[in-house]
Amino acid sequence: MTHGEADPGLTAVPGLRVGHWTDAGARTGCTVVLAPPGGAVGSGRVLGAAPGTREAALLDPAATVSTVHALLLTGGSAFGLDAAGGVMAALEAAGEGVPTPAGPVAIVPAAVLYDLAVGRADVRPGAAEGRAATDAAHDGPVAEGAVGVGAGATVGKLAGMEHAVRSGVGSVSRRMKGGATLGVLAVSNAAGALVAPDGTPVAGRATPPDGGAAPLVAGTQTTLVVVATDATLDAAGARALATSAHAGIARVTRPSHTPFDGDTTFVLATGARPPVDPTALATTAQEGVADAILRGARAGASAGDAP
């Protein structure tokens, strides 16, 4: 990406595709990130105390399989995990997956956010919606704002839902020294507020005027992040990068990683380019995550009023 050129976001990493399914009326949706044919090295890190995930154990570097074929970020709370079945079906039809004697089995880690308290609680992404998001995936610029997993995202709920404001999907990319690319896609549904790195408020209020905190339910808030690069990483390196990405969440979310948040990061490494300095990669990822979160909140705000 050159100066003045529009940022395509995560799809700046060659071979990646992103697709959304959105129900704007019900305020829910899901987002699929497709790896290149054959998959990519994948890992992740769950540091939130109240996550909703699928295939999270497989993201441990000690796991036998380190190849990921797609990632799913979805609304609908734990109900939304059903959408992963549709992603798997689409990949199976395309012949993608880990080879087994009975045919390929696609690896699709997933994470959810809680959007049941906005829009319609009885509408959630399922297998058909996961398939639709997969079929819609493309390598053009990533659609941002109140789309896909960001359709029902809100922030600032620590002050009470009456103070909540819309958030949404944000995506950025960075070109690194030597030519490697790093991309980020993020969505904040945090209990806390979002602030710029210098402390300037961006979205939501951290606490109500009286200084108290609204009662929250564990698992009803979260920030979800995908970091991808074409640099070569092994599973351990991808796991370390996923851990670093959480610093980007904390940089702009006040507070972050509360007992009510399920903050989760995923990493995909396509290996199309040689390895790069891990410190530079971690630093770039942290900055990219912070930027993507704020970008998503600003784009989501344009969709209208919060609940």
N, C-alpha and C positions, 0 to 999 in steps of 0.2 A: 504493500500500500504506500503510495507516494503522497506528498503534501497536497492537500486539497481534494484528494480522491475520497469518495464515499467509502466508509468502512463496511465491508460485507459481513463482519462478525466472524462467528465460528467457522463458517464455510470458506474463509480465507485459507484454512488448512486444506491443501489439495486432497480430494477424495472423500471429504465429509459432506453429508447432506443433512438438512434439517427440515422437518415437516411439522405442521401444527394441525390439530383439530380443535375447533372452537365452537362453543354454544354461548353466544353473547347474552342471550336472554336468561339462561340459567346460570350465567357467570361461572362456567367451568370449562375445562379443556385439557388437552394433553399435548406434549411435544416429544418428538422422536428425533434422536441423533443417530444417523446411520454411519457406521464405519465403512472404509473402502472394502471392496470384495476380498474375502478371506479374513476380514476382521482386523483388529488392532490390539496392541498390548493395552490392557485395561487394569485399573485399580481404583481405589476410592477410600474415603475415610469418613466415618460417622462420628462426629464429636458432640452433636446435640443429644440431650438426654431423653428426647421423646420422638425418635424417628419412626417413619413408616417406610420400609424398604423391602426389596425382593432381590435375591441372589447377592446379598451383601457379604456373606461369608466367602463367596467365591473371589471377592476382590482382594483377599489377603494374599500377599506374595507367596505364602507357603502353599497355596492351593495348587492342585495339579494343572488346572486349566487357567491360563492367563490371557486368553484371547477373548475379546468382547466384540460382538457383531452389531450391537445397537444399544443405546441407552434410552430409557423412558423416564420423563418427568411428567407427573400427572396430578391433576386436581382430583377431588372426590374422596380425599383421605384414603384410608386403607381399602375402601371399595374400589378406588381407581386402579389398584394393582392388577385388576382383571384385564386392563387394557394391554398388558404385556403379552397376553395370549394372542391377541391380534397381530402384534408386531412379530411374534415368533412364527405365526402362520404365514405371514407375508414373506418372511425370510426363508422359511421352508420351501415355499413355492418357487423361490428364486434359487434354490439349491445352496443357500448359505447356512453354515453351522459347523460345529465340530463333527468330523466324520465318526459315525458309529456303525456297527453291523446292520442296523435297521434304518440307516439314513442319517442325514445331518441334523444336529440339534443346535439351534441358535442360542447364544448366550446373551441375554437381555437383562442386565441389572436395571432396577427401577427404584424410584423414590417418589413419595407423595407429599403434597401439601394439603392443608385443611381449608377448603373453601365452602363447606356445607352451610356455614352461617350467613352466606350471602347468596343472592339469586335463589335457586331451587335446590333444596337438600336432596330431593329424590331423583335428580338427574346427575349421573356420574359417568365418566368415561369407562367403557367396557371394551370387550374384544373388537367389536365393530369399529369403535372410535380409534382404538390403537391401530387397526389396519388402515383406516382412513388417513391418519397422520403419517403412517409409513408410506402409503401410496402418494401422498402429497409432498414427500421429501424431495428437495432439489438442492443444487449447489450454488444458487444465487444468494443475494443478500438476505440475511435472516430478518423475518418480520418481527418487530418489537412492540412492546406495550401490552395491552390487555388482550393477548392472543394466546392460544395454546394453554400451557400450564399457568400462564399469567392472567387468564381471563377473570379469575376471582381473587387474585392476590391483593392483600391490603397490608399496611404497616401502621404502627403507632397504637396498637391495641392495649398496650400496657396502661394507657390512660383511659381505657374503656372504649367499647366499639363506637360510641358516639363521636369519638375523636379520630377514628380510623380514616385513612385516606388510601386511595388506590395505589397499587404498585403494578409491576408487570415484568415481562421478559426484556432483558437487555443483552446485547452481544457486541463484543469488540474483538479486534485482532491487533497483534503487534509483530513487526518484522524484527528479528534479532540479528545481531552481528554474525556474519557468516551465512546469512540467508535463510535460516530456519524461521518458521512461522509458529506463533502461539495464538490460539483463539480461546475466547471465553463466552459461555452463555450462562446467564444467571437469572434467578427470580427470587425476590424477597417477599416472604409472607410473615415477616418477623413480628414478634410481640413489641419490640422496641421501635424507635424512630431511626430514620436514615439521616446522616450528616455527611458533609464533605470532609475530606481528610483534615482540613483546617478548622473543623468544628462548626462550620456554617450549616444551619438546618436546611434540609432538602425535602423531607417528607415525613409527616407525622409528628406527634408530640410524645416525648419519652415518659412524662408523668403528667397527671392532671393538675390543675391550678392549686388544689389543696395539698399536693405533695404525696397523696396516697397512691396506691396501685390497685387497679381493677382486678377482681378475681378471674383467673385464667384456668383453663383445663389443659393438662399435659397433652402434647401432640397436636395442638390446634394452631401452632405457629411453626415456621421453619424457613430456612434459606437453602435453596438448591443450586448447585454450581456444576457446570461441566467445563473442564479445561482440556484442550486438545493441542497437540503439536505434531509436526512432521519430523521432529528430531527423534533420534533413536533413544529409547529408554527400555530398561528391563522392568520386570514387575516391581522390584524393590524401589527403583528410581521413580516409577509412576506413583507408588504409594507415598514416597517422600514428598513428591510434588503435590499430591492431594492434601497432605497435612499442611504444607505451606499455604495452600489456597485458603485455608480457614482464617489465616491472618488477614486476608483481604476482606472477608466477611466482618471480622472484628473491627477493621479499620473504619468502617462506615456505618456500623449498626450499633446503636446504643439503647439498651444493652444487647449483647449477642450471647449465644450459647447458654440461654437461661434454662431452667428445668422444664420449661414449656416448649422450647424450640427443638426441632429435629434436624439441625444443620448438617448437611451432607454434601460432600464434594466427590466428583468423579473425574478421572483422568483417562484420556485416550492418547496413545502414541503410535503413529502410523509407521515410524521407522524409515521414512523415505529419504531422510537426510542423516548425516552423521550426528553423534552426540554433541551436545553443547555444554558449556560450563554450568553445572547444576545450581550454583549460587545465582547466576544471571537468570536462569530459567525460573527459579523460585521467586526472585524479586519481580520479574516481569509478570508472573502469574498473580502475585499478590496485588500488584497495581491494576492488572487487567480485571481481576475479580471485583475490586472496589469500584472501578469505572463502570463495569457492566451492571452492577447492582443499582447504582445511581442513575444510569442511563435508562434502565427498565422502569424505575419509579417515575422519572420525568415523562417517559413515553406513556406509561399507564395513566398518569394524571390527566392526559388529554382525552381519555375515554369518558370522563364525566364524574359525577359525584360518587363518593364511597357509599357503603350501605346506609 
